[in-house]
Amino acid sequence: MGRRESGTRGNGGTTAPGGRLPGLRARLPVRPGPALLVVLGSACTSASGTFIKLSQVNAGTAAFLRCVLALLVLAPFAIAEYRRAGGRPLRLQLLDVGAGLLLGVDFVFWSQSIQDVGASIATVLLNVQLVVFPLLAVLTGARLSRGFWVTAPLMMAGVALASGALGSPEPGSEPVSGVAYGTAAGVAFAGYLFLTRLGGTRGTDRKPDGTGRPHMFLPVCMSTLGAAVGSGVLGAAWTGIDLNPGWPAWGWIVPMALFGQVLAWLLINPALPRLSPDTGATLLLLQPVLAMAIGIGALGERPTPTQYAGCVLIVLVVWRAGRRGDEGDSRPSKTVTQHRGGHIHRSRNTQSEPSGSSADTRGDDRANT
């Protein structure tokens, strides 16, 4: 019996070298592009505040349960990564947990801000970290650029308008406490970014000989563990924590953790490095815009004209700060993300000075739920 030639099928059809059918790639579904992945990820995170509001649980319960649920999903991936790549140095693990503690504090304050000023406004208020983070970066020897002193007052003015502390607040809202809790959340988030920058990979979690790949899931899992502890302690002491809020609360908390944290990170983290810096920064601005649209559509929130003006001012400041950071350093850089459920922070791995945007001063390859 003659030997069948390589590259032919028994039915007389031909195959490409290696046994692959010609044109098979063309017939397979097209992989979604990075821009679409970022848009989908932004949509997931934008809905987090709405899920919290619809769950009707207190701030401590929402913050703690979202961390625990996300941890249950991330832990198997982190264990598999540990078996494959080994652990991270103790110093980096401590920084991961410390950053997570601040992230947990941020979650609690942000959840309370949602109750006071609404999901859409509370999400926009978090951008106050653009002012706080560069100030913290000064502790590591960074210098504030002239642009920071323009960005900071404009950002604070936008925060005051968006919250309703200046102008007319939305009826039924609590603008003073809302802006206080939202600002506290932004400060805690900036502290989280600062510690994450100190523990950013920058090759420090590679083997002594310089080989090996940076960890992805282990730092995320450790930070999420720290966030669970931080939100658990603050939430229990302040609002109390209901470990079984019942239905329909679970029906909103579970998708918030799975979609707003885990799925959003899986979509955005691999997609941003494939985009140009200005494109990635622009697409990430969809988050506050979508949060505003979802809050209005799903929750019936009705921000006043002055609050809309404040939101527009904040988005413009964030956009301009990102553009200034991208234009101010022409050296090759690696685009990385910080994702923390409901909020995404984008950065570049350069040595440039802070320019009023935390995107200029952050470290390396970290994304956190």
Protein Blocks (a to p, Z undefined) as FASTA:
>chain_A
ZZddehiafkopacdehhiaehklmmpccdddfklmmmmmmmmmmmmmmmmmmnopafkl
mmmmmmmmmmmmmmmmmmmmmmmnopadfklmmmmmmmmmmmmmmmmmmmmmmmmnojkl
mmmmmmmmmmmmmmmmmmnopacdfklmmmmmmmmmmmmmmnomgcjddehiafklmmmm
mmmmmmmmmmmmmmmmmmpgnlpmccfkopacddfklmmmmmmmmmmmmmmmmmmmmnop
afbgojaklmmmmmmmmmmmmmmmmmmmmmmmmpcfklmmmmmmmmmmmmmmmmmmmnop
acdfklmmmmmmmmmmmmmmmmmmmmmpmbdcdddddddehiacdddddfbdcehiaklm
mccddddZZ
